[in-house]
Amino acid sequence: MKISEMSSTEFNPYYKGYIDLVGEEPLIDSLVNGLARTRSFFENIPAEKLEYRYDEGKWTPKEILLHLIDAERVFCYRALFFARAKNAELVGFDENIFAESSNANTRSLENILEEYTVVRKASIALFNSFSGEALQRTGKANNSELSVRAAGFIIGGHEKHHCRIISERYL
């Protein structure tokens, strides 16, 4: 399953930038490769930068990593729900409220990376479990159409986006 096999009607245009970052890497490969790449990326951030904010109100790298975990869980739930239920409709989530409540900066990087790894392995198993037909099913999330496969590609691209932001603005 590659992005070129999807229609632009399968996701809100807001997510196009994230999806484009995946390129033509197959869905499962993007999730598997992202696991190693993102772990390595965060492991190589200097310790003094893990709780750094480049501006008032911006998240720290630890908060960004926990945001990636939270968003991945949300998009997996959406994918599961849409794969299993017809005419499914789910509300959105407020990423800023999630980040404020995350307590990321009180946790060790190792602890957060352990959680990230467990969540990603579960995501890979979930997307591997979907049939081709299930991957094409859609539902509404936050009042926008979303397919199961688009949710998976958003996870991979969203992760690349935030790693790029950290590289550009934090390091």
C-alpha positions in Angstrom: 0.0 0.0 0.0 1.5 3.3 -1.2 0.3 6.9 -1.1 0.0 6.9 -4.9 -2.8 4.4 -4.5 -4.9 6.8 -2.4 -7.3 9.5 -3.4 -7.0 13.0 -2.1 -10.6 12.6 -0.8 -9.5 10.1 1.8 -8.2 12.8 4.1 -8.5 16.4 5.1 -6.2 18.6 3.0 -4.6 19.8 6.2 -2.8 16.4 6.4 -1.4 16.4 2.9 1.9 17.9 4.1 2.3 15.0 6.5 1.3 12.4 4.0 3.7 13.8 1.4 6.6 13.4 3.7 6.2 9.6 3.6 6.9 9.6 -0.2 6.4 6.4 -1.9 7.4 4.2 1.0 4.8 1.5 1.6 2.7 2.0 4.7 4.1 -0.8 6.9 7.7 0.1 5.8 7.1 3.7 6.8 6.0 2.6 10.3 8.8 0.0 10.8 11.5 2.3 9.5 10.1 5.2 11.4 10.5 3.3 14.7 14.3 2.9 14.3 14.8 6.3 12.8 12.8 8.2 15.4 14.3 6.3 18.4 17.8 7.1 17.1 16.9 10.7 16.5 15.6 11.3 20.1 18.5 9.2 21.6 20.9 11.6 19.9 19.4 14.8 21.2 21.8 16.3 23.8 20.4 15.9 27.3 20.4 19.7 27.9 18.1 20.2 24.9 15.4 17.6 25.9 13.5 20.2 28.0 14.4 23.2 25.9 11.8 25.5 24.5 12.9 27.7 21.6 10.1 30.2 22.4 7.4 30.9 25.0 4.6 28.3 24.9 6.4 25.9 22.5 6.8 22.3 23.5 10.0 20.7 24.5 11.5 17.7 22.6 10.2 15.4 25.3 6.7 16.9 25.0 6.9 16.5 21.2 7.8 12.9 21.6 4.9 12.3 23.9 2.7 14.3 21.4 3.8 11.8 18.7 2.7 8.9 20.9 -0.6 10.5 21.8 -1.4 11.4 18.2 -0.4 7.9 17.0 -2.8 6.4 19.5 -5.6 8.7 18.4 -5.0 7.9 14.7 -4.8 4.1 15.4 -8.1 4.3 17.3 -9.6 6.1 14.3 -8.2 3.5 11.9 -9.5 0.6 14.1 -12.9 2.3 14.5 -13.3 3.0 10.7 -12.1 -0.5 9.8 -14.7 -2.2 12.0 -17.7 0.1 11.9 -19.8 1.5 9.1 -20.7 5.2 9.0 -18.4 5.9 11.9 -17.9 9.4 13.2 -15.4 10.5 15.9 -14.7 13.8 17.5 -11.3 15.5 17.4 -8.8 15.9 20.2 -7.0 19.0 21.4 -3.3 18.3 21.1 -2.4 21.3 23.3 -4.5 20.0 26.2 -3.0 16.6 25.8 0.6 18.1 25.9 -0.2 20.3 28.9 -1.3 17.2 30.8 1.4 14.9 29.6 4.0 15.4 32.4 6.6 14.6 29.7 9.3 16.7 31.4 9.1 14.8 34.6 9.8 11.5 32.8 13.1 10.1 31.6 13.8 10.0 27.9 14.3 6.2 28.2 10.9 5.8 29.8 9.1 7.8 27.0 11.1 6.0 24.3 10.0 2.7 25.8 6.4 3.8 25.6 6.9 5.0 22.0 8.4 1.6 21.0 5.4 -0.3 22.5 2.9 2.0 20.8 4.6 1.8 17.4 4.9 -2.0 17.6 1.2 -2.1 18.3 0.5 0.2 15.4 2.5 -2.0 13.1 0.5 -5.0 14.2 -2.8 -3.2 13.8 -2.1 -2.0 10.3 -0.7 -5.4 9.3 -4.0 -6.9 10.5 -6.2 -4.9 8.1 -7.2 -6.4 4.8 -6.9 -4.4 1.6 -10.6 -3.7 1.8 -10.5 -2.5 5.4 -7.6 -0.1 4.6 -9.9 1.6 2.1 -12.8 2.1 4.5 -13.5 5.6 5.7 -15.2 7.4 8.5 -15.4 11.0 9.8 -12.9 12.3 12.3 -13.3 15.8 13.5 -15.9 16.4 10.8 -13.5 15.3 8.0 -13.3 12.2 5.9 -10.5 9.9 6.8 -9.6 6.5 5.4 -7.9 3.8 7.5 -4.8 3.8 5.3 -4.6 7.6 5.3 -4.5 7.5 9.1 -1.4 5.2 8.9 0.4 7.5 6.5 -0.4 10.5 8.7 1.3 8.8 11.6 4.5 8.3 9.6 4.5 11.8 8.1 3.6 13.5 11.3 6.6 11.9 13.0 8.9 13.1 10.2 7.5 16.6 10.4 8.2 17.0 14.1 11.7 15.5 13.9 12.4 18.1 11.2 11.1 20.9 13.4 13.3 19.7 16.3 16.3 19.6 14.0 15.6 23.1 12.6 14.5 24.9 15.8 15.9 23.1 18.8 19.3 21.7 17.8 
